[in-house]
C-alpha cells in the first residue's frame, strides 16, 4: 500500500455501485474495509462480490448501519467513509453520522447520494421524498461540521438508457420512439464503474473537501432529440417520433401507481424540468469531475449505445 493513502470504509460494497467503489479504492492503493451485514452472506451473488474484494485485499467487517457498536469499531480503523446504500435506506445513515461526529477522526465522509443533486431538484413534492431524504442527510452532515464530499452523477447508464428512455421497454426502439417534452432539454448519464473511479479520486484531494462534485462528462450530456439522432445513425434508420407533452406526462405519472411511476418522475425531472443541467456548476460552488481528473477514462453514451445495436 502507498504511504499516505487514506484508509477507506465502504458501506454497501455488495451492491452494484458499492462493489465498484471498493474495487477502485483497492486499485488506487487505499487500505480498504467493507462493512457487511450478516444477511448478505445468504446471497450467493453478493458473496461472490465480497470474495472478489477480499481476494484483492479488502478487509471484511461484520456490522450494519443499525448496529452502533459495529459502526464505532469500524470508524476507528479508517480515515474516509463512503456510503453506497440504496435510496430506501438513506436515512439509516443518521446513526453513522452520530458515530462519525463523536469519533472526531474522519477526514472525509461521502454520503449515499450518487444521483441528482437533491438540493437542485425541482419536483415540488412529487417524488415521494426520494430526494428529500438525501437532502436531509446532506444537511445533517453539514450541520455537524463533518468534512464531506457529495457525488452528483445525475443518472446511471443502466437506468433508462438501455431502452433509449422508453419506459416499460428493455431494449432501444427500432421503429417508433416517444419523445418527452420538446426533446431539447439535456440530461446526463454516467456508467456506475466510472462514477466509482471519479469518487475515489476525490478522497485525498483538498479541492473536493466540503464540495459537491458533479459529473457532466463530454459525450454524456444529451437531449432526447440528440440521443435519438445518435441511435438512428447507429442502426441506419430514421425513427417515427411522437411527442409526449408535459401535461400528458404528468397525467401518466398520476395514473401510474407508486413505485412504477418513479421511472416517469425521473424522466420528468431530467427531460422536462432539466434538473441535470439547468444550473452552472461553478456558480453554485460545485466542482466538475472531468475537469479535476482529466485522466479518468469513462464510457461515453455513444460507446454505450454501440453495445445495444446487436440486441
C-alpha positions as CSV (number, residue, x, y, z in Angstrom):
1,X,0.0,0.0,0.0
2,X,1.2,3.5,-0.8
3,X,2.3,5.7,2.2
4,X,-0.2,8.4,3.0
5,X,-3.2,6.9,1.3
6,X,-6.3,7.3,3.4
7,X,-7.8,4.1,4.9
8,X,-11.3,3.7,3.4
9,X,-14.5,2.1,4.7
10,X,-17.2,1.3,2.1
11,X,-20.7,0.6,3.3
12,X,-22.9,-1.2,0.8
13,X,-20.0,-2.9,-1.1
14,X,-22.2,-5.9,-2.1
15,X,-24.3,-3.6,-4.3
16,X,-23.5,-2.6,-7.9
17,X,-22.0,0.9,-7.2
18,X,-20.6,-0.1,-3.8
19,X,-18.7,-3.0,-5.3
20,X,-17.1,-0.7,-7.9
21,X,-16.3,1.8,-5.1
22,X,-14.5,-0.8,-3.0
23,X,-12.8,-2.2,-6.1
24,X,-11.4,1.2,-7.2
25,X,-10.4,2.0,-3.6
26,X,-8.2,-1.1,-3.7
27,X,-6.9,-0.3,-7.3
28,X,-6.0,3.2,-6.1
29,X,-3.9,1.6,-3.3
30,X,-6.2,2.6,-0.4
31,X,-6.3,0.2,2.6
32,X,-9.9,-0.8,2.2
33,X,-12.5,-2.1,4.6
34,X,-16.1,-3.2,3.8
35,X,-18.9,-3.3,6.4
36,X,-21.2,-6.2,5.6
37,X,-24.5,-7.2,7.3
38,X,-25.0,-10.8,8.3
39,X,-27.9,-11.3,5.9
40,X,-25.6,-10.5,2.9
41,X,-23.9,-13.9,3.3
42,X,-27.0,-15.7,2.3
43,X,-27.0,-14.2,-1.1
44,X,-24.6,-16.2,-3.4
45,X,-24.1,-13.3,-5.9
46,X,-23.2,-10.9,-3.1
47,X,-20.9,-13.4,-1.5
48,X,-19.1,-13.8,-4.9
49,X,-18.5,-10.0,-5.0
50,X,-17.2,-10.0,-1.4
51,X,-14.9,-12.9,-2.1
52,X,-13.5,-11.0,-5.1
53,X,-12.9,-7.9,-2.9
54,X,-11.2,-9.9,-0.1
55,X,-9.0,-11.7,-2.7
56,X,-8.0,-8.2,-3.9
57,X,-7.0,-7.2,-0.3
58,X,-10.2,-5.8,1.3
59,X,-10.9,-6.4,4.9
60,X,-14.4,-7.6,5.7
61,X,-16.1,-6.2,8.9
62,X,-19.4,-7.6,10.1
63,X,-21.9,-4.9,11.1
64,X,-24.7,-2.7,9.9
65,X,-26.0,0.9,9.9
66,X,-28.4,-0.1,12.7
67,X,-25.6,-1.6,15.0
68,X,-23.9,1.2,16.8
69,X,-21.1,-0.9,18.3
70,X,-20.1,-2.3,14.8
71,X,-20.0,1.3,13.5
72,X,-17.9,2.6,16.3
73,X,-15.4,-0.3,15.8
74,X,-15.3,0.2,12.0
75,X,-14.9,4.0,12.1
76,X,-11.9,3.7,14.4
77,X,-10.0,1.9,11.7
78,X,-10.3,4.4,8.8
79,X,-9.9,8.0,7.6
80,X,-12.6,8.1,5.0
81,X,-16.1,6.6,4.8
82,X,-18.1,6.0,1.7
83,X,-21.7,5.0,2.0
84,X,-23.5,3.5,-1.0
85,X,-26.7,2.1,0.4
86,X,-29.9,2.1,-1.7
87,X,-32.2,5.2,-1.6
88,X,-34.7,3.5,0.6
89,X,-32.0,3.1,3.3
90,X,-30.6,6.6,3.1
91,X,-32.0,7.8,6.5
92,X,-30.2,4.8,8.1
93,X,-27.1,7.0,7.8
94,X,-28.2,9.1,10.8
95,X,-26.6,6.8,13.4
96,X,-23.4,6.6,11.3
97,X,-23.2,10.4,11.3
98,X,-23.6,10.5,15.1
99,X,-20.7,7.9,15.4
100,X,-18.5,9.9,12.9
101,X,-19.1,13.1,14.8
102,X,-18.3,11.5,18.2
103,X,-15.1,9.8,16.8
104,X,-13.7,13.1,15.5
105,X,-11.2,11.1,13.4
106,X,-12.8,11.0,10.0
107,X,-11.2,13.2,7.3
108,X,-13.9,12.7,4.7
109,X,-17.4,11.3,4.6
110,X,-19.1,10.6,1.2
111,X,-22.8,10.1,1.9
112,X,-25.1,8.0,-0.3
113,X,-26.2,10.4,-2.9
114,X,-24.8,9.4,-6.3
115,X,-27.7,10.8,-8.4
116,X,-29.2,14.2,-9.0
117,X,-28.3,17.0,-6.6
118,X,-31.1,16.7,-4.0
119,X,-30.9,20.4,-3.4
120,X,-31.4,21.3,-7.0
121,X,-34.3,19.0,-7.9
122,X,-37.5,20.9,-9.0
123,X,-40.1,18.3,-8.3
124,X,-42.1,20.0,-5.6
125,X,-43.1,17.0,-3.5
126,X,-44.0,14.6,-6.3
127,X,-41.1,12.2,-5.8
128,X,-42.3,10.5,-2.6
129,X,-39.5,12.1,-0.6
130,X,-36.8,10.3,-2.7
131,X,-34.6,13.4,-2.8
132,X,-35.8,14.9,0.5
133,X,-34.2,12.0,2.4
134,X,-30.9,12.5,0.6
135,X,-31.1,16.3,1.2
136,X,-31.8,15.7,4.9
137,X,-28.7,13.6,5.3
138,X,-26.5,16.1,3.4
139,X,-27.8,19.0,5.7
140,X,-27.2,16.9,8.8
141,X,-23.6,16.2,7.8
142,X,-23.1,19.9,7.1
143,X,-24.7,20.9,10.4
144,X,-22.4,18.5,12.3
145,X,-19.3,20.0,10.7
146,X,-18.2,16.7,9.3
147,X,-15.8,17.1,6.3
148,X,-17.7,15.7,3.3
149,X,-17.8,15.4,-0.5
150,X,-21.2,14.7,-2.2
151,X,-21.1,13.0,-5.6
152,X,-23.8,14.0,-8.1
153,X,-23.7,12.0,-11.3
154,X,-27.4,12.5,-12.4
155,X,-28.4,9.1,-13.8
156,X,-26.6,5.8,-14.2
157,X,-26.4,4.4,-17.8
158,X,-28.0,1.2,-16.7
159,X,-31.2,3.1,-15.9
160,X,-33.5,4.3,-18.8
161,X,-30.7,4.4,-21.4
162,X,-30.9,0.7,-22.4
163,X,-34.4,1.5,-23.8
164,X,-33.5,5.0,-25.1
165,X,-35.8,6.5,-22.5
166,X,-38.8,4.4,-23.4
167,X,-40.4,3.4,-20.1
168,X,-41.7,-0.2,-20.0
169,X,-39.3,-1.3,-22.7
170,X,-36.0,-3.1,-22.1
171,X,-34.4,-2.5,-25.5
172,X,-34.0,0.6,-27.7
173,X,-36.7,1.3,-30.3
174,X,-36.3,0.2,-34.0
175,X,-39.4,1.8,-35.5
176,X,-41.2,4.4,-33.3
177,X,-39.9,6.5,-30.4
178,X,-41.7,8.6,-27.8
179,X,-40.0,12.0,-27.0
180,X,-40.8,13.7,-23.8
181,X,-41.4,17.5,-23.9
182,X,-39.8,19.2,-26.9
183,X,-36.8,16.9,-26.9
184,X,-34.3,19.6,-26.4
185,X,-33.6,19.5,-22.7
186,X,-30.2,17.9,-21.9
187,X,-29.7,15.1,-19.4
188,X,-26.6,13.4,-18.1
189,X,-25.9,9.6,-17.9
190,X,-22.7,8.1,-16.3
191,X,-21.7,4.4,-16.0
192,X,-21.6,3.2,-12.4
193,X,-18.0,2.0,-12.8
194,X,-17.0,5.5,-13.9
195,X,-18.8,7.2,-11.0
196,X,-16.8,4.9,-8.7
197,X,-13.5,5.9,-10.3
198,X,-14.2,9.6,-10.1
199,X,-15.4,9.2,-6.5
200,X,-12.2,7.5,-5.3
201,X,-10.1,10.3,-7.0
202,X,-11.7,12.8,-4.5
203,X,-10.7,11.1,-1.3
204,X,-7.4,12.8,-0.6
205,X,-8.0,15.8,-2.8
206,X,-8.2,19.1,-0.8
207,X,-10.1,20.7,-3.8
208,X,-13.1,18.5,-3.0
209,X,-13.5,19.0,0.8
210,X,-17.0,20.2,1.7
211,X,-17.9,20.4,-2.0
212,X,-20.4,18.8,-4.3
213,X,-18.6,17.0,-7.2
214,X,-20.8,17.0,-10.3
215,X,-20.2,14.7,-13.3
216,X,-21.1,16.1,-16.7
217,X,-18.6,14.3,-18.9
218,X,-18.2,15.4,-22.5
219,X,-20.1,12.9,-24.6
220,X,-22.6,12.1,-21.8
221,X,-24.8,15.2,-21.8
222,X,-27.5,15.0,-24.5
223,X,-31.1,15.9,-25.2
224,X,-33.6,13.2,-26.2
225,X,-33.5,14.5,-29.8
226,X,-29.7,14.2,-29.8
227,X,-29.9,10.7,-28.3
228,X,-32.3,9.6,-31.0
229,X,-30.1,11.0,-33.7
230,X,-27.1,9.1,-32.4
231,X,-29.2,5.9,-32.2
232,X,-30.6,6.4,-35.7
233,X,-27.0,6.8,-37.1
234,X,-26.0,3.5,-35.5
235,X,-29.0,1.5,-36.8
236,X,-29.0,3.3,-40.2
237,X,-32.7,4.1,-39.9
238,X,-35.0,7.1,-39.1
239,X,-37.5,6.5,-36.3
240,X,-41.0,7.8,-36.3
241,X,-41.3,10.3,-33.4
242,X,-44.3,11.0,-31.3
243,X,-44.1,13.8,-28.7
244,X,-45.5,13.5,-25.1
245,X,-46.3,16.9,-23.7
246,X,-45.5,17.9,-20.1
247,X,-49.2,17.7,-19.2
248,X,-49.5,14.3,-20.8
249,X,-46.5,13.0,-18.8
250,X,-47.9,14.5,-15.6
251,X,-51.2,12.7,-16.2
252,X,-49.3,9.4,-16.8
253,X,-47.4,9.9,-13.6
254,X,-50.7,10.5,-11.7
255,X,-52.4,7.4,-13.3
256,X,-49.4,5.0,-12.7
257,X,-49.2,3.6,-9.2
258,X,-46.1,4.1,-7.0
259,X,-43.4,2.8,-7.3
260,X,-44.0,2.1,-11.0
261,X,-44.4,5.8,-11.7
262,X,-40.9,6.6,-10.4
263,X,-39.3,6.0,-13.8
264,X,-41.7,8.6,-15.3
265,X,-40.9,11.0,-12.5
266,X,-37.1,10.7,-13.2
267,X,-37.9,11.3,-16.9
268,X,-40.0,14.4,-16.0
269,X,-37.1,15.7,-13.8
270,X,-34.4,15.1,-16.4
271,X,-36.1,15.9,-19.7
272,X,-38.9,18.4,-18.8
273,X,-37.5,20.3,-15.8
274,X,-33.9,20.0,-16.9
275,X,-32.8,19.1,-13.3
276,X,-29.4,17.7,-14.5
277,X,-28.3,20.8,-16.4
278,X,-30.3,23.9,-15.6
279,X,-27.6,25.4,-13.3
280,X,-24.0,26.3,-13.8
281,X,-21.7,24.2,-11.6
282,X,-19.1,26.9,-10.7
283,X,-21.8,29.5,-9.8
284,X,-23.3,27.1,-7.3
285,X,-19.9,26.5,-5.7
286,X,-19.5,23.0,-7.1
287,X,-16.6,21.3,-8.9
288,X,-16.8,19.1,-12.1
289,X,-15.2,15.7,-12.0
290,X,-13.8,15.5,-15.6
291,X,-12.2,19.0,-15.1
292,X,-10.5,17.9,-11.9
293,X,-9.5,14.4,-13.2
294,X,-9.0,14.6,-16.9
295,X,-7.1,11.3,-17.0
296,X,-10.0,9.2,-15.8
297,X,-11.3,7.2,-18.8
298,X,-15.0,6.9,-19.0
299,X,-17.6,5.3,-21.2
300,X,-19.5,7.8,-23.4
301,X,-23.2,7.5,-24.3
302,X,-22.3,6.7,-27.9
303,X,-19.9,3.9,-26.8
304,X,-22.6,2.5,-24.5
305,X,-25.3,2.6,-27.3
306,X,-22.8,0.7,-29.6
307,X,-23.3,-2.3,-27.2
308,X,-27.0,-2.2,-27.8
309,X,-27.0,-2.2,-31.6
310,X,-26.8,-6.0,-32.0
311,X,-29.5,-6.8,-29.4
